[in-house]
Amino acid sequence: MTKPARKKVQSPFSKNLKAILEERGLSQKTAADIAGTTASTINDWLAGSQPADLLCVQKLARALKADFEWLLTGNQSRTNIQDISMAELFDSEPDPSFSGIFEISARRLRRKN
């Protein structure tokens, strides 16, 4: 009795990687050079293997101007930390755990005549 063939499910990472390489017109060899890995590793990723070295994925995402989280999971990052002002960062937490430790005060300085 033979086992029924299992349908191979493609991971979001392999789908997104394939899509972005096709969109940019890049070969597996070129992607490997950018990521600092081998073409066979890129081939494995495209076949559904999960990356063991996320730094390579991060290098590739940065070089291709792709969101790292999207590339791995298919989900867009909720926020880009570089786009958040300091005021928004501190105002985002309604009751910060460090309240009471620091006091930030703003004073307007006047010129002495």
ABEGO torsion letter per residue (X at the ends): XBBBBBBBBBBAAAAAAAAAAAAAGBBAAAAAAAAGBBAAAAAAAAAGBBBABAAAAAAAAAAAGBBAAAAAAGBBBABBAAABBAAAAAAABABBAABGABBBBBBBBBBBX
